[in-house]
Amino acid sequence: MTLMDMSPQAVEQALKDGKIHISVVGAGRIGLPTAVLFANAGAKVTACDINPKVVTAITNGQNYIDEPGLDELFDQAIKSGKLTASMDTAKSASNSDVIILSVPTPVTEEKVPEYEYILNAAKDTGKGLQRGSLIVVESTIGPGTLENQIIPVIEEASDLKVGTDFLAASCPERADPGSIITRFRSIARIIGGYTNQSADIAAAVYRPLADEILIVPDPKTANAVKLTENIFRDVNIALMSELAILYEHLGISIFDVIDGAATKWNFIPHYPGAGVGGPCLPANAYYIIGKGNAVGYVPYLVRMSREINDRMPHEMVRHTLEALNRAGKSLKGAKVTILGLTYKPVIADTQMSPAILIATELEELGATLTLCDPLLAGTSFHGHPVIGDPLKAVKGADCVLIVTAHKEFSDLELDNVASKAKSPLVLVDGRALYRKHAKPEDTIYQGIGLPPI
């Protein structure tokens, strides 16, 4: 009996009873936690990946994703025998009732969505796909991509027909790296099925892992939900970034403005900063922009917002130049310490981090860099060794930049920083981390959205 022959209730129970085999294709930051949680819910799970190091690590019981709370759950899944790994997606698909595609979908340097990874995964899946199976795409894709690009590849590779021979749905991941495990159940799953049965069976598969499931009319709507919620953030961050720069010139702190505006019920605080990084926000807008261009409509607000957020690392460099000039120093030959390299606190991930552009531009202008990030200590970044201790990193610095709001930095006493750095302390704050801190005498302090001190 296949999933297409079962009721949603029977599918849900079969998963809990260990009678459902799931292949998760792409065992990265999203795919591995997904595989682990399905295994611990009762399913037999194979994590598929083209990287032999990933497959070896899982096989050897080694968790390689630095996600809070994942270690214990990973160990549980391995010890139960429910979680295994393979590089052979086609073979794994041939033994699976459900195949979840969770591979990267980045954008190119030309800001065009890159679907090579997911189309290759779809082709490999199709080679082993069995009649009656369900394919779910969790990867972020543009509306219509499942219907118009992914399914045709699967149909050609499998010689099966969607809706008749197999089921397909989009259930885009909505995880927040750093809190994937703690919020996995509480964040609603959005499911759009190619057919009504596809949606119902997909909902049954995810129900053991989700407190709320919302079925939308079709896959393209589900994908639009994911993109819209991220673009909403991107646009609002861009608005605050635009106002932050304006208010700097007017001698107004954008953060005081946000605090005041947040007292009204219909204002949702968003905050400007050194830049927006990670695999989602810097990329997701371009999926919609591309679709808009294809139908002859340019989403100008979305495009302009992305341009504003892309500009913020350059604003950090501008602040660095200004702050050093105020101290009577030139950027050329100056020792500049960058505190924070990951794109956000808590996780050791530098994907599209604003620190990349900041470091590149500062070096091009002649600065000598010292890089610090407690999550990356002992590694290299931008060709430089990474120091974990911020007080060691600021020793002899002409200027200190805050790029990531790590707790290790917010806990610093600025008197201690000043005693290590050159005098006067020149501090460029890209996260308003020290906005309310007492500052040593003669400190030169400025940053995104902050009137210079």
Long-range contacts (C-beta under 8 A, 24 or more apart in sequence): 2-97, 2-130, 2-131, 2-132, 2-133, 3-97, 3-98, 3-132, 3-133, 3-134, 3-167, 3-201, 4-132, 4-166, 4-167, 4-197, 4-201, 5-132, 6-201, 8-200, 8-201, 8-203, 8-204, 9-204, 11-201, 11-204, 11-205, 12-204, 12-205, 12-207, 12-208, 15-41, 15-42, 15-43, 15-204, 15-205, 15-208, 16-41, 16-42, 16-208, 17-42, 18-42, 18-43, 18-44, 18-82, 20-44, 20-97, 20-98, 20-205, 21-45, 21-46, 21-95, 21-96, 21-97, 21-98, 22-46, 22-96, 22-97, 22-98, 22-99, 22-100, 22-205, 23-48, 23-89, 23-92, 23-93, 23-95, 23-96, 23-98, 23-99, 23-100, 23-125, 24-48, 24-100, 24-102, 25-49, 25-89, 25-92, 25-99, 25-100, 25-101, 25-102, 25-103, 25-121, 25-124, 25-125, 26-101, 26-102, 26-103, 26-104, 26-117, 26-121, 26-139, 27-54, 27-55, 27-58, 27-85, 28-54, 28-65, 28-102, 28-103, 28-104, 29-65, 29-67, 29-177, 29-180, 29-349, 30-102, 30-138, 30-173, 30-175, 30-180, 31-100, 31-102, 31-103, 31-138, 32-58, 32-63, 32-64, 32-65, 32-70, 32-74, 33-65, 33-67, 33-70, 33-73, 33-175, 33-180, 33-181, 33-184, 34-100, 34-102, 34-138, 34-173, 35-77, 35-83, 36-70, 36-73, 36-74, 36-77, 36-83, 37-73, 37-181, 37-184, 37-209, 38-209, 39-77, 39-80, 39-82, 39-83, 40-73, 40-76, 40-77, 40-80, 40-82, 41-208, 41-209, 42-82, 42-208, 43-82, 43-98, 44-82, 45-77, 45-82, 45-83, 45-84, 46-83, 46-84, 46-85, 46-86, 46-92, 46-95, 46-96, 47-83, 47-84, 47-85, 47-86, 48-85, 48-86, 48-87, 48-88, 48-89, 48-92, 49-85, 49-87, 50-87, 52-87, 54-85, 55-85, 55-86, 55-87, 58-83, 58-84, 58-85, 59-84, 59-85, 66-347, 66-348, 66-375, 67-177, 67-178, 67-180, 67-181, 67-347, 68-178, 68-179, 68-181, 68-182, 68-346, 69-181, 69-182, 70-180, 70-181, 73-181, 89-121, 89-124, 89-125, 89-128, 90-124, 90-125, 90-127, 90-128, 91-128, 92-128, 93-124, 93-125, 93-126, 93-127, 93-128, 93-129, 93-130, 93-133, 94-128, 94-129, 94-130, 95-128, 96-130, 96-133, 97-132, 97-133, 97-134, 98-133, 98-134, 98-135, 98-136, 98-205, 99-125, 99-129, 99-133, 99-134, 99-135, 99-136, 100-135, 100-136, 100-137, 100-138, 101-125, 101-135, 101-136, 101-137, 101-138, 101-139, 101-150, 102-138, 102-139, 102-173, 103-139, 104-139, 104-279, 105-139, 105-140, 105-141, 105-283, 106-279, 106-283, 107-282, 107-283, 107-286, 111-286, 111-289, 112-286, 112-290, 113-141, 113-142, 113-283, 113-286, 113-287, 113-290, 115-141, 115-145, 115-149, 118-150, 119-149, 119-150, 119-153, 122-150, 122-153, 122-154, 122-157, 123-153, 123-154, 123-157, 124-157, 125-154, 125-157, 126-153, 126-154, 126-155, 126-156, 126-157, 126-158, 126-160, 127-157, 127-158, 129-154, 129-157, 129-158, 129-160, 129-166, 130-166, 131-160, 131-165, 131-166, 132-165, 132-166, 133-166, 133-167, 134-166, 134-167, 134-168, 134-169, 134-198, 134-201, 134-202, 134-205, 135-166, 135-167, 135-168, 135-169, 136-168, 136-169, 136-170, 136-171, 136-202, 136-205, 137-168, 137-169, 137-170, 137-171, 137-172, 137-219, 138-171, 138-172, 138-173, 139-172, 139-173, 140-172, 140-173, 140-223, 140-226, 140-227, 140-280, 140-283, 140-284, 140-287, 141-170, 141-172, 141-223, 141-287, 142-223, 142-227, 142-287, 142-288, 142-290, 142-291, 143-220, 143-221, 143-223, 143-224, 143-227, 143-291, 144-220, 144-223, 144-291, 145-223, 146-170, 146-194, 146-219, 146-220, 146-223, 147-194, 147-218, 147-219, 147-220, 151-194, 162-194, 162-195, 163-194, 163-195, 163-197, 163-198, 167-193, 167-194, 167-195, 167-197, 167-198, 167-201, 167-202, 168-193, 168-194, 168-198, 168-219, 169-193, 169-194, 169-198, 169-199, 169-201, 169-202, 169-219, 169-222, 170-219, 170-220, 170-222, 170-223, 171-202, 171-206, 171-222, 172-222, 172-223, 172-225, 172-226, 173-226, 174-226, 174-229, 177-278, 177-344, 177-346, 177-347, 177-349, 178-344, 178-345, 178-346, 178-347, 184-209, 185-209, 185-210, 185-211, 186-211, 188-212, 188-213, 188-214, 189-213, 189-214, 190-214, 190-216, 190-222, 190-225, 190-226, 191-215, 191-216, 191-222, 192-216, 192-217, 192-218, 192-219, 192-220, 192-221, 192-222, 192-223, 193-218, 193-219, 194-218, 194-219, 226-284, 227-284, 227-287, 227-288, 230-280, 230-281, 230-284, 230-285, 231-284, 231-285, 231-288, 231-302, 231-305, 233-270, 233-281, 234-276, 234-281, 234-284, 234-285, 234-302, 234-305, 234-306, 234-309, 235-301, 235-302, 235-305, 236-268, 236-270, 237-270, 237-271, 237-272, 237-273, 237-276, 237-281, 237-305, 237-309, 238-304, 238-305, 238-306, 238-308, 238-309, 239-270, 239-305, 240-270, 240-271, 240-272, 240-449, 241-272, 241-273, 241-308, 241-309, 241-311, 241-312, 241-448, 241-449, 242-308, 243-272, 243-449, 244-272, 244-448, 244-449, 245-315, 245-448, 245-449, 247-449, 248-446, 248-448, 248-449, 248-450, 248-451, 248-452, 251-451, 252-451, 253-435, 253-449, 253-450, 253-451, 254-449, 254-450, 255-432, 255-435, 255-449, 255-450, 271-432, 272-312, 272-448, 272-449, 273-312, 273-354, 273-430, 273-431, 273-432, 273-448, 274-312, 274-313, 274-316, 274-354, 274-355, 274-358, 274-401, 274-402, 274-403, 274-404, 274-430, 274-431, 274-448, 275-309, 275-310, 275-312, 275-313, 275-316, 275-353, 275-354, 275-357, 275-358, 275-403, 275-430, 276-309, 276-312, 276-354, 277-343, 277-344, 277-350, 277-351, 277-352, 277-353, 277-354, 277-355, 278-343, 278-344, 278-349, 278-351, 278-352, 278-353, 279-351, 279-352, 281-309, 282-306, 282-309, 282-310, 282-352, 283-352, 312-354, 312-448, 313-354, 313-357, 313-358, 313-361, 314-357, 314-361, 315-448, 316-354, 316-358, 316-401, 316-403, 316-428, 316-430, 316-447, 316-448, 317-358, 317-361, 317-362, 317-365, 319-428, 319-430, 319-446, 319-447, 319-448, 320-362, 320-367, 320-399, 320-401, 320-428, 321-365, 322-446, 322-452, 323-399, 323-426, 323-427, 323-428, 323-444, 323-445, 323-446, 323-452, 324-398, 324-399, 324-426, 326-426, 326-444, 326-452, 327-398, 327-399, 327-424, 327-426, 327-444, 329-398, 329-399, 329-426, 330-366, 331-362, 331-365, 331-366, 331-367, 332-365, 332-366, 332-367, 333-366, 333-367, 333-368, 334-366, 334-367, 334-368, 334-398, 334-399, 335-367, 335-368, 335-370, 335-396, 335-397, 335-398, 335-399, 335-422, 336-362, 336-367, 336-368, 336-369, 336-370, 336-397, 336-398, 336-399, 336-400, 336-401, 337-369, 337-370, 337-371, 337-372, 337-393, 337-394, 337-397, 337-399, 337-400, 337-401, 337-421, 338-362, 338-369, 338-370, 338-371, 338-372, 338-401, 338-403, 339-372, 339-373, 339-390, 339-393, 339-394, 339-400, 339-401, 339-402, 339-403, 339-404, 339-406, 339-409, 340-372, 340-373, 340-402, 340-403, 340-404, 340-405, 340-406, 340-409, 340-431, 341-371, 341-372, 341-373, 341-376, 341-381, 341-386, 341-403, 341-404, 342-373, 342-375, 342-376, 342-404, 342-406, 343-404, 344-404, 345-404, 345-405, 345-406, 345-407, 346-375, 347-375, 348-375, 348-376, 350-376, 350-381, 353-403, 353-404, 354-403, 354-430, 355-381, 355-382, 355-403, 355-404, 356-382, 358-401, 358-403, 359-384, 370-394, 370-397, 373-404, 373-406, 374-406, 374-408, 375-406, 390-417, 391-416, 391-417, 391-420, 392-420, 394-420, 394-421, 395-420, 395-421, 396-420, 396-421, 396-422, 397-421, 397-422, 397-426, 398-422, 398-426, 399-426, 399-427, 399-428, 400-425, 400-426, 400-427, 400-428, 401-428, 401-430, 402-427, 402-428, 402-429, 402-430, 402-431, 402-433, 402-434, 402-447, 403-430, 403-431, 404-431, 405-431, 405-433, 409-433, 410-434, 414-438, 414-439, 414-440, 414-443, 415-440, 418-443
